[in-house]
């Protein structure tokens, strides 16, 4: 599984990354958590508002900081 956090590195992006790492740890998943800061790559994924969460290449959320529990739901489903 690949989890990507898209954003510039702002506080909201960092918070989303922290929550994603906590969710992966809670579920004990073998997942790669990657931070993507390149805006061409971000726009190439169709994301215009950050932070964004992408799971296995599918955009799950844009423009808001999800809670750990919300991310757990995305990772389970």
C-alpha angles and dihedrals in degrees: 000000000000122000118189128192111202119203149093097268096266119152092265091052091050091049092051090050091050092050091048092052090048091050092049090049093047091053092041090229126171092233135146112226111203130184113216116197102160106110094206089057091046093050090044087062089055094252116142099164126053149244095053135174121217123185118192091340096311120114108233102173140005135189099014143074110248120209120244090253092053090052091048088058091053092047093050095048 
